[in-house]
Each structure stands twice: as C-alpha cells, then as structure tokens.
Amino acid sequence: MSTSLTIAQVDAELLRMNVPEASVVKVLMLGNPGRGKSLLLNAIAARALFAHRIAAGAVTTAAEYGIHVDERGVAHVLCNVPGLVEAGAANLTRNQQCVESALRVKPQAATVVVFVVAHLGGRPLDEDIA
C-alpha cells in the first residue's frame, strides 16, 4: 500500500518532473501518535502514499515523503513523521530526528506545518496541547 519516497528520491522525482523550485510547497504534519497524520496526507495526495491503520503502537516509525502535484502545477512535498510524544527515550529521540530530517527536505520551499490534535466534545485533549 505505501509508496513513500526517501529524501534523495524526492529530489530526483521533482527533477524528473521538471518542477520549478518556486512551485514546491512542503507540507509537514505534526501531532501525537494515532491522530491521523498519515491519513490526512493521503487525503491531500488523493492516494495511499503512507501506511495508516488503527493500532496500539505507532504505525509510522521513520520519516517518509511523497509528492502530490495539484491542478495548478504546484508540487506538494508531503512529510510524514512519527508522532511527537511516545513512550521511551529512544522513541522520542528517533521522532525528533525524523522531524529535523523533514525540516531539511527542500529547505528553500515554502513550508506549511499542520498540528493535528484529537478532541473530546470539541476541545483538544490535554496530551495534545501540554
């Protein structure tokens, strides 16, 4: 199902597609595990780029990338990273490194950062805003 790319593949694919640098926008979804970051990125791409499912543990455990070119020719570099807060120091370190890696992808591109939170009764959960 997942057809995500590495950083090098993103650069090569944009070059192959002949997308001007000015037409690249990076989209980075941030939030805790299980909030639907991968699902939302798949919705933007209108196809299944990233694995997503309901699971007790993290589904995304590494930085993944995809490209979606919209009808205007704007190439959206979609950055899928693990959830921000996870049990275990090793997981937190890994997740921090994944976010840092995503920020280094196409650093000259306009960047949209989306924070995804869960809610109960219309109010964000405490663990998502603490």
CYANA upper distance limits for C-alpha pairs under 8 A (distance plus 0.5 A):
  1 MET  CA     48 ALA  CA      6.92
  1 MET  CA     49 LEU  CA      7.74
  1 MET  CA     50 PHE  CA      7.96
  1 MET  CA     51 ALA  CA      7.13
  2 SER  CA     48 ALA  CA      6.76
  2 SER  CA     49 LEU  CA      5.46
  2 SER  CA     50 PHE  CA      5.22
  2 SER  CA     51 ALA  CA      5.71
  3 THR  CA     48 ALA  CA      7.95
  3 THR  CA     49 LEU  CA      5.44
  3 THR  CA     50 PHE  CA      7.11
  3 THR  CA     66 GLY  CA      8.24
  4 SER  CA     49 LEU  CA      6.02
  4 SER  CA     50 PHE  CA      6.63
  4 SER  CA     64 GLU  CA      6.18
  4 SER  CA     65 TYR  CA      5.83
  4 SER  CA     66 GLY  CA      5.84
  5 LEU  CA      9 GLN  CA      6.13
  5 LEU  CA     10 VAL  CA      6.69
  5 LEU  CA     64 GLU  CA      6.63
  5 LEU  CA     65 TYR  CA      5.41
  5 LEU  CA     66 GLY  CA      6.16
  6 THR  CA     10 VAL  CA      6.76
  6 THR  CA     64 GLU  CA      6.93
  6 THR  CA     65 TYR  CA      6.64
  7 ILE  CA     11 ASP  CA      7.02
  7 ILE  CA     65 TYR  CA      7.49
  7 ILE  CA    105 VAL  CA      7.06
  8 ALA  CA     12 ALA  CA      6.73
  9 GLN  CA     13 GLU  CA      6.36
 10 VAL  CA     14 LEU  CA      6.66
 10 VAL  CA     65 TYR  CA      7.62
 10 VAL  CA     66 GLY  CA      7.60
 10 VAL  CA     67 ILE  CA      7.77
 10 VAL  CA     77 VAL  CA      8.22
 11 ASP  CA     15 LEU  CA      6.71
 12 ALA  CA     16 ARG  CA      6.56
 13 GLU  CA     17 MET  CA      6.53
 14 LEU  CA     18 ASN  CA      6.60
 14 LEU  CA     19 VAL  CA      6.09
 15 LEU  CA     19 VAL  CA      6.95
 19 VAL  CA     23 SER  CA      7.03
 19 VAL  CA     24 VAL  CA      7.91
 19 VAL  CA     73 GLY  CA      8.36
 19 VAL  CA     75 ALA  CA      7.58
 20 PRO  CA     24 VAL  CA      7.65
 21 GLU  CA    109 ALA  CA      7.63
 22 ALA  CA    109 ALA  CA      7.72
 23 SER  CA     73 GLY  CA      7.56
 23 SER  CA     74 VAL  CA      5.36
 23 SER  CA     75 ALA  CA      6.54
 24 VAL  CA     74 VAL  CA      6.43
 24 VAL  CA     75 ALA  CA      5.30
 24 VAL  CA     76 HIS  CA      6.44
 24 VAL  CA     77 VAL  CA      7.56
 24 VAL  CA    109 ALA  CA      6.19
 24 VAL  CA    110 ALA  CA      7.54
 25 VAL  CA     74 VAL  CA      7.66
 25 VAL  CA     75 ALA  CA      6.70
 25 VAL  CA     76 HIS  CA      5.35
 25 VAL  CA     77 VAL  CA      6.61
 25 VAL  CA    109 ALA  CA      5.97
 25 VAL  CA    110 ALA  CA      5.48
 25 VAL  CA    111 THR  CA      6.32
 25 VAL  CA    112 VAL  CA      7.90
 26 LYS  CA     76 HIS  CA      6.12
 26 LYS  CA     77 VAL  CA      5.13
 26 LYS  CA     78 LEU  CA      6.63
 26 LYS  CA     79 CYS  CA      7.78
 26 LYS  CA    106 LYS  CA      7.79
 26 LYS  CA    109 ALA  CA      6.74
 26 LYS  CA    110 ALA  CA      6.63
 26 LYS  CA    111 THR  CA      5.13
 26 LYS  CA    112 VAL  CA      6.60
 27 VAL  CA     76 HIS  CA      7.07
 27 VAL  CA     77 VAL  CA      6.52
 27 VAL  CA     78 LEU  CA      5.48
 27 VAL  CA     79 CYS  CA      6.45
 27 VAL  CA    111 THR  CA      6.45
 27 VAL  CA    112 VAL  CA      5.34
 27 VAL  CA    113 VAL  CA      6.51
 27 VAL  CA    114 VAL  CA      8.03
 28 LEU  CA     78 LEU  CA      6.86
 28 LEU  CA     79 CYS  CA      5.35
 28 LEU  CA     80 ASN  CA      7.17
 28 LEU  CA     81 VAL  CA      8.49
 28 LEU  CA    102 ALA  CA      7.86
 28 LEU  CA    111 THR  CA      7.99
 28 LEU  CA    112 VAL  CA      6.72
 28 LEU  CA    113 VAL  CA      5.33
 28 LEU  CA    114 VAL  CA      6.69
 29 MET  CA     37 LYS  CA      6.29
 29 MET  CA     41 LEU  CA      8.20
 29 MET  CA     79 CYS  CA      7.25
 29 MET  CA     80 ASN  CA      6.88
 29 MET  CA     81 VAL  CA      7.78
 29 MET  CA    113 VAL  CA      6.47
 29 MET  CA    114 VAL  CA      5.34
 29 MET  CA    115 PHE  CA      6.53
 29 MET  CA    116 VAL  CA      7.38
 30 LEU  CA     37 LYS  CA      7.55
 30 LEU  CA     81 VAL  CA      7.77
 30 LEU  CA     83 GLY  CA      7.36
 30 LEU  CA     84 LEU  CA      7.43
 30 LEU  CA    113 VAL  CA      7.68
 30 LEU  CA    114 VAL  CA      6.52
 30 LEU  CA    115 PHE  CA      5.31
 30 LEU  CA    116 VAL  CA      6.55
 31 GLY  CA     35 ARG  CA      7.08
 31 GLY  CA     37 LYS  CA      7.70
 31 GLY  CA     83 GLY  CA      5.96
 31 GLY  CA     84 LEU  CA      6.18
 31 GLY  CA    115 PHE  CA      6.03
 31 GLY  CA    116 VAL  CA      5.44
 31 GLY  CA    117 VAL  CA      6.73
 31 GLY  CA    128 ASP  CA      7.72
 32 ASN  CA     82 PRO  CA      8.42
 32 ASN  CA     83 GLY  CA      4.72
 32 ASN  CA     84 LEU  CA      5.45
 32 ASN  CA     85 VAL  CA      6.06
 32 ASN  CA     86 GLU  CA      8.06
 32 ASN  CA    116 VAL  CA      8.18
 32 ASN  CA    117 VAL  CA      7.90
 32 ASN  CA    128 ASP  CA      7.20
 33 PRO  CA     57 GLY  CA      8.35
 33 PRO  CA     58 ALA  CA      6.41
 33 PRO  CA     59 VAL  CA      8.47
 33 PRO  CA     82 PRO  CA      7.29
 33 PRO  CA     83 GLY  CA      4.64
 33 PRO  CA     84 LEU  CA      7.46
 33 PRO  CA     85 VAL  CA      7.64
 33 PRO  CA     86 GLU  CA      7.66
 34 GLY  CA     54 ILE  CA      7.71
 34 GLY  CA     55 ALA  CA      8.12
 34 GLY  CA     58 ALA  CA      7.58
 34 GLY  CA     59 VAL  CA      8.46
 34 GLY  CA     83 GLY  CA      8.01
 35 ARG  CA    116 VAL  CA      6.82
 35 ARG  CA    117 VAL  CA      6.69
 35 ARG  CA    118 ALA  CA      6.64
 36 GLY  CA     40 LEU  CA      6.63
 36 GLY  CA     52 HIS  CA      8.26
 36 GLY  CA    116 VAL  CA      7.94
 37 LYS  CA     41 LEU  CA      6.81
 37 LYS  CA     80 ASN  CA      7.64
 37 LYS  CA    116 VAL  CA      7.17
 38 SER  CA     42 ASN  CA      6.67
 38 SER  CA     50 PHE  CA      6.29
 38 SER  CA     51 ALA  CA      7.33
 38 SER  CA     52 HIS  CA      6.39
 38 SER  CA     80 ASN  CA      6.76
 39 LEU  CA     43 ALA  CA      6.75
 39 LEU  CA     50 PHE  CA      8.04
 39 LEU  CA     52 HIS  CA      6.60
 40 LEU  CA     44 ILE  CA      6.86
 41 LEU  CA     45 ALA  CA      6.79
 41 LEU  CA     49 LEU  CA      8.40
 41 LEU  CA     50 PHE  CA      8.20
 41 LEU  CA     78 LEU  CA      7.14
 41 LEU  CA     80 ASN  CA      7.95
 42 ASN  CA     46 ALA  CA      6.37
 42 ASN  CA     47 ARG  CA      6.00
 42 ASN  CA     48 ALA  CA      5.70
 42 ASN  CA     49 LEU  CA      6.30
 42 ASN  CA     50 PHE  CA      7.00
 43 ALA  CA     47 ARG  CA      7.21
 43 ALA  CA     48 ALA  CA      8.46
 44 ILE  CA     68 HIS  CA      8.16
 45 ALA  CA     49 LEU  CA      7.91
 45 ALA  CA     67 ILE  CA      7.99
 45 ALA  CA     68 HIS  CA      5.72
 49 LEU  CA     66 GLY  CA      6.98
 50 PHE  CA     64 GLU  CA      8.16
 50 PHE  CA     80 ASN  CA      8.10
 51 ALA  CA     59 VAL  CA      7.74
 51 ALA  CA     60 THR  CA      7.95
 52 HIS  CA     59 VAL  CA      7.02
 52 HIS  CA     60 THR  CA      8.40
 53 ARG  CA     59 VAL  CA      7.63
 55 ALA  CA     59 VAL  CA      7.39
 58 ALA  CA     82 PRO  CA      7.73
 58 ALA  CA     83 GLY  CA      7.93
 59 VAL  CA     82 PRO  CA      8.26
 60 THR  CA     80 ASN  CA      8.28
 60 THR  CA     81 VAL  CA      7.06
 60 THR  CA     82 PRO  CA      5.43
 60 THR  CA     83 GLY  CA      8.12
 61 THR  CA     81 VAL  CA      7.82
 61 THR  CA     82 PRO  CA      5.77
 61 THR  CA     95 ASN  CA      8.10
 62 ALA  CA     81 VAL  CA      6.70
 62 ALA  CA     82 PRO  CA      6.75
 62 ALA  CA     94 ARG  CA      8.32
 62 ALA  CA     95 ASN  CA      8.05
 62 ALA  CA     98 CYS  CA      6.86
 63 ALA  CA     79 CYS  CA      7.63
 63 ALA  CA     80 ASN  CA      6.28
 63 ALA  CA     81 VAL  CA      5.09
 63 ALA  CA     82 PRO  CA      7.39
 63 ALA  CA     98 CYS  CA      5.60
 63 ALA  CA     99 VAL  CA      7.94
 63 ALA  CA    101 SER  CA      7.84
 63 ALA  CA    102 ALA  CA      7.40
 64 GLU  CA     79 CYS  CA      6.54
 64 GLU  CA     80 ASN  CA      5.58
 64 GLU  CA     81 VAL  CA      6.93
 65 TYR  CA     77 VAL  CA      7.33
 65 TYR  CA     78 LEU  CA      5.99
 65 TYR  CA     79 CYS  CA      5.33
 65 TYR  CA     80 ASN  CA      6.57
 66 GLY  CA     77 VAL  CA      6.32
 66 GLY  CA     78 LEU  CA      5.51
 66 GLY  CA     79 CYS  CA      7.33
 67 ILE  CA     75 ALA  CA      6.95
 67 ILE  CA     76 HIS  CA      6.06
 67 ILE  CA     77 VAL  CA      5.21
 67 ILE  CA     78 LEU  CA      6.37
 68 HIS  CA     75 ALA  CA      6.16
 68 HIS  CA     76 HIS  CA      5.61
 68 HIS  CA     77 VAL  CA      7.20
 68 HIS  CA     78 LEU  CA      7.93
 69 VAL  CA     73 GLY  CA      6.19
 69 VAL  CA     74 VAL  CA      5.91
 69 VAL  CA     75 ALA  CA      4.75
 69 VAL  CA     76 HIS  CA      6.54
 70 ASP  CA     74 VAL  CA      6.01
 70 ASP  CA     75 ALA  CA      7.11
 70 ASP  CA     76 HIS  CA      8.23
 79 CYS  CA    102 ALA  CA      6.61
 81 VAL  CA     95 ASN  CA      7.69
 81 VAL  CA     98 CYS  CA      6.48
 81 VAL  CA     99 VAL  CA      6.82
 81 VAL  CA    102 ALA  CA      8.09
 82 PRO  CA     95 ASN  CA      6.15
 82 PRO  CA     98 CYS  CA      7.72
 83 GLY  CA     95 ASN  CA      7.35
 84 LEU  CA     92 LEU  CA      7.64
 84 LEU  CA     95 ASN  CA      6.75
 84 LEU  CA     96 GLN  CA      7.86
 85 VAL  CA     92 LEU  CA      6.99
 86 GLU  CA     91 ASN  CA      6.69
 86 GLU  CA     92 LEU  CA      6.58
 87 ALA  CA     91 ASN  CA      7.23
 87 ALA  CA     92 LEU  CA      7.89
 88 GLY  CA     92 LEU  CA      6.96
 89 ALA  CA     93 THR  CA      6.67
 90 ALA  CA     94 ARG  CA      6.61
 91 ASN  CA     95 ASN  CA      6.52
 92 LEU  CA     96 GLN  CA      6.60
 93 THR  CA     97 GLN  CA      6.73
 94 ARG  CA     98 CYS  CA      6.76
 95 ASN  CA     99 VAL  CA      6.84
 96 GLN  CA    100 GLU  CA      6.75
 97 GLN  CA    101 SER  CA      6.53
 98 CYS  CA    102 ALA  CA      6.69
 99 VAL  CA    103 LEU  CA      6.77
100 GLU  CA    104 ARG  CA      6.98
101 SER  CA    105 VAL  CA      7.20
103 LEU  CA    107 PRO  CA      7.18
117 VAL  CA    124 PRO  CA      6.81
117 VAL  CA    125 LEU  CA      7.82
117 VAL  CA    128 ASP  CA      6.23
118 ALA  CA    124 PRO  CA      6.22
118 ALA  CA    125 LEU  CA      6.41
118 ALA  CA    128 ASP  CA      7.57
119 HIS  CA    123 ARG  CA      5.55
119 HIS  CA    124 PRO  CA      4.65
119 HIS  CA    125 LEU  CA      5.72
120 LEU  CA    124 PRO  CA      6.95
120 LEU  CA    125 LEU  CA      7.00
124 PRO  CA    128 ASP  CA      7.16
124 PRO  CA    129 ILE  CA      7.58
125 LEU  CA    129 ILE  CA      7.44
126 ASP  CA    130 ALA  CA      6.35
